[in-house]
């Protein structure tokens, strides 16, 4: 349950509660030719990141994953699999988010789009120094997850 804020009802003037809940997002660890796809964020917070974005109202997390990957990387996804969920306060400096993280195989031509200034392939052992959010930790956990092989 979110933290309630008290507001006044515009019709009766009575006190009502407004809840602030984490914002739902999705990220996808895309494997492509034995490497991982990362985007260089065009907007704050800056840095390299796992591609992802906010889930729209009425959209499933799976559909948002496919949409966001097409928008940010130009790639279609195959074998979309749930990897983990993260929701720790402070992982996104803008707001409290809850992210559903998937893994998938990328197909097509990699091309940066939407709010991605760049999109590149990285070797698993040569991730960039400047990474946004908690994405380095997520990638390390994924890389060390023996159940994915």
BELHUPE-V37644 format. One line per field, one symbol per residue. phi: phi as a letter, one per 30 degrees, with the letter a starting at -180 (. if undefined). psi: psi as a letter, one per 20 degrees, with the letter a starting at -180 (. if undefined). A space follows every 50 residues. Layout:
phi = ???
psi = ???
//
This chain:
phi = .dddccbcddcciddbccccceddbbbbdccbhibcdbccddcdddkdad dlldddeicddddddddddddcbicccbhdbdcabbbdejdcddadbbcc ccbacdbjcdadahccdabbcbddcbdddccdhcdddddddddcddddc
psi = proqqprppigiiqpqpppoqqpprqqpoppoljrppqqophrpprrqqp qaaqpqpipqhghhggghhgghijqqpqlpppgrpqjppihpihroqopo prqrppqbpppqackohqprpqqhjlqqgnqrbkhggghggghjoiii.
//
